[in-house]
């Protein structure tokens, strides 16, 4: 069994693995029109989220997502910085 890529919380330049939460999800890709595809056994969800604190709020700092389509294959896209 392959270990899954963890979501991370970044604080003061240190990454902390998020191994689980007690209720719900921290991020739901479909709410943003994303349909990630698991492309390797280490990331069946198809995405990794990195969170941080900004202005006393929990924010998503970085999102790595696999958006594979049969027509285009893999296509790198860069989203907005905010």
Secondary structure, DSSP 4 states (H G I P E B T S, - for coil): -PPPPPEEEEETTEEEEE---SSS-S--GGGGT------STT-TTSEEEEEEEETTEEEEEEEEE---BTTTB---------
